[in-house]
Amino acid sequence: MADAVEVVVNAGAEHGEGAIWHAQTHRFYWVDIMKGLVYIYDPAANTNRAINVGQPVGTVVPRRSGGLMLAVERGFAALDLETEALTILADPADRAPRTRFNDGKCDPAGRFWAGTMSYDSGVIGAGALYCLDADHKVWPRVANVSIANGIVWTKDKRTMYFIDTLAYTLDRFDYDHATGQISNRRPLICFPETQGFPDGMAIDAEDKVWVAVMGSGRVFRYDPESAALLSTVELPTPQITSCAFGGPNLDELYITSSTLGLSPEALANDPLAGVLFKARPGVQGVPADEYAG
């Protein structure tokens, strides 16, 4: 069981997402999607810098050559942290109209994976999962995605896990580290629709996965091989969106949340909605991979 959850940043995020810790800089990155904000939290200084990129931003990853990479409304983009300039590097030619990029992460080879979803609520299959190589070429990897969300890779670099939220499943793929090809998709964990929406995901040093379930107020730890529920982190607000291991020893679990869709009355009764939280779940995570391009 985790220790008590603490408030890290009371940002009042409309839709906090994209949690990731950069071990090299000891910074935590996250986003507020529809506000177009990229946040950089520095725990040593206790500051949370905000950069407005001028369009919806689904996720953020560190870039090996410096700065950050984003998946924004109009494609894969580079963000210069000194000038705050945003440069679109690639936008898939086959991307459906009225879609935007959502969640994603880098694989162990430094490729940036991110998926899309429709702006029209509840539309099934309008999105896709894409992979950006280091040379900025984009490859479609999974079609007919509804809401592309959590994505992680196992330590042996042979398996990729992926969540399509409206399918209510965590799927497993065979992953080729050398080429980035994936194959043999099969569902591993099926989430009850009454529980909430499976959203962001992290993986720990034991290859167990942590899934933030929006609407449940919980982050669940699963054994992806057996689908057994191993432990739960309870949060004081229901709309939990993503999670990532961080801290000097990678033993802190950062957790984002959302105020999306809440009425003024609901917000008054849920003052911790939109907060960035931190828990100590009793296990360590693994360092996040950087974009190689």
N, C-alpha and C positions, 0 to 999 in steps of 0.2 A: 504493500500500500504506500501511496505517496504521502509526504508530509502535507501540512496545510498549504493551500494555494495562496500566493501573494500577488498583489497588484504591482505591476512594473511601471506601466504608463497608462494613465487614464486619459486616453486620446479621444474618447467618444467617437471612435471610427464608425463610419456608416457601414462599411463592410471590410473589416480587417482581414487580410489573407497573406499568402506567400511567405510564410515564416521560414527563415533560414539564418543560420549562424555561420560567420566566416571566421574560421579558426586563426587565420593568418593575421587578421586585423583586430580580433576580439570585438567585432561588431555584430549586432543583430539587425537584419534587414527584414522589412515587411512592407505591405502596401495597404492603401485604402482604395479599393478598385474604382468605383464610379467617380470618386473625387479626384482621381488621377494623381494620388500622392504616393511617393516613395519615402518610407521612413528609415532612418538610420539611428538605431539606439546604441549608445555608448554606455555600458554599465559602469565603467570606471568614473566617468564624468557625470553620470546620471542625466544625460541629455538625449533628446529624441528629435534629431534634425528632420525637417520635412522638405521635400523637393516636389514641386508641382510640375508634372511632365505634360500637362495640357490635353490629355486624353485618358480614357480608362486604361488602367494597368493591372494585368492579371497576376503577374508574379515577377520576382526579382532573383537573380543569381549573381555571384561575384564573377569577375572576369580576370583571367590570369595575367593579361597584359595591362590591367589597371581599369578602374571604374567598375561599372555594373552592366549587366545585360538584363533587358526587360522583355516581357511579352505584353505588348500594348494592343490597343484596338486595331492599329494599322500594321501590325506585324512584329517581327523580332527587331529589337532596337538596342543601341548602345547608349549609355548615359555617362557623360563626363562629370565626375564629382567636383571638379574645380570650377568649370564654367556652367554646369547644370544643363549643357546642351544635349538634346536628344537627337540621335541619328538613326533613321530606319535602315536596317541592313538587308532585310528580306521580308517579303509578304507572299505567301503561297498563291500561285495563280489560280488554283482550283478552290480557293476559300469561298464558301457560300455567302450570298448577300445577307446583310443584317446579322453578321456574327462578329464576335470579338474574341481575342485570346483570353484565356483563363489561366489555370494553374500549370505549373511545370517545374522541372529541375534539370540539372546536368547529370549525364551518366558518367561512369568511371573513366571513359575515354575523353571526356570534356565536350561532348556534344550537348546541345541545349534542346531538350524536349519540352514542348508545350502544346496544349490543345485548345480548341475553340468551342464556342457555344452560341446559341441564338440569343438575340436581344428579346425575342418574343417568348414570353414565359411558357414553359411546359412543352416546347417544341422538341420532338424526339428525333434524334439522328441527323440534325443539321450541322453538327460539328465534326471535327476530325482531330487526330493526334499527329503532330508533325515533329520532325527532328531537324535541327539546324547544325550542319557540320561546321568544323573549324574554318572552312573556306567560304562560309556563308551560303552554301547551297542548302535548299530546303527539300526534305523528302517526306511525303505522306507515309505514315506508318499504320494508322488505324482509321477506317472510315466509319460512318454512321454512329458517331459519338454524340451523346446528348449534352452532358456537362462534363468536360474533361477536368479531372481533379487529381487527387494524390498519385504520385509516381515515385518509386524507389527501386534500387537494385541491391541484390544480395552481395555479400563480401566476396564470394567466389566468381563474381562477374558472369554468371551463367543464367540468372533469372531476373526478370523485371516484373514488378507488381504495379497495377494500374487500377484506378477507380473511375468508373463512369457513374456519376451520382444518380441519375435517373434510372439506371439499370439495377441499382441497389446491390452491386456486386464488387468485390475485389477480385480481379482477374490475374492470372499468372501467364507469363509468356516465357518461352525459351529465348534467351538474349545472346547474340553473337557480339562479343566485345570488340573484335577486330573490325567488323563491318557496320555494326549498329542495326543489323537486321533482327527482327523478332518474328516468332512463329509459335504454333501450337498453343493458341489461346484457350484457356479453360478457367471457369469460375472456381474460386477457392472458398470465399466467404460470401454468403448471401445475408444481407442485412434486412431485418424486419422493417417494412415500410412504416409501421406504427412507431418505430423508435426514433426516426428522424432521417436526415440525409447524410450519407457518408461523404466526407469532404476531403480535407487535406490529410496527409499521411507522412509519417517518419518511420525510420527503421533503426533499431538499436544494435549494439555490438554483438548480440546473440542472434541476429537475423529475425527478431520478432518485430511485428509491425504495430504502430500506434496510429489509430484512426480517430480523427475529430469528427463527431457526428453532430451536425447542426440540428438544433431543436431538442437535443437530448441533455445538454449541459454536461457532457462527458467526453473524455478521451479514453478509448478502449485499447488495451494491449492484447493482440492475438498471436497465437502460433499459426502462421500461414499454412503450415503443412497439415495440421489436424483441424484447423478452424476453431480450436479451443480458445475461449476467453480466459486470459490469464490474470488480468488486473484492470482496474478502472481508476481514472482520475476524475473526481467530482469538481465541477466548477459552479460558481454562484450565479451564473447566468446561462440560459439555455442555448443561445445562438453561437456555438463554438465552431470555428471554421478551419483552422490549420494548427500544426504543431511542429516544433523542431528542437532537437537537442542542442544545447549550447553551454556556455560557461567554460572556464579554464580546463575543467576535467570532463567536459561534455556530459555532465550528470544532472543538468538542469533542463527541464522541458518547458520551452516557451510556447504559449498558447494564445492565438488571436481569437477575437470575437466580433460580433456584428450587431448593429442596431437596425439593419435593413427591414423595412416593412412594419416597424413598431410604431404604434400610434403615440401621441403625446402622453396619453394616460398610461400606456404600457411602459413607456420610457420612464415615467415617474415612479413606477413600481419595480423597475429593473435598472437601478442606477449604475450597475457595473457592466451593462451591455456596451460593447465597443472598446473594452479595456484589453490591454496586453497583460497576460498573466504569466506566472512562473511557478512550476512545481518541482519537487525533487523526487522522482519516481523510484529511486533505488537501483537504477541501472544506468549504464553509459550508452551514449549514442556513438555515431561515427562521423568523421569530418565530412562536410558537404564538398562536393566536387565543383571545381571552377570551370567556366567556359574557356575552351582552349584557343578560340579564335581571336 
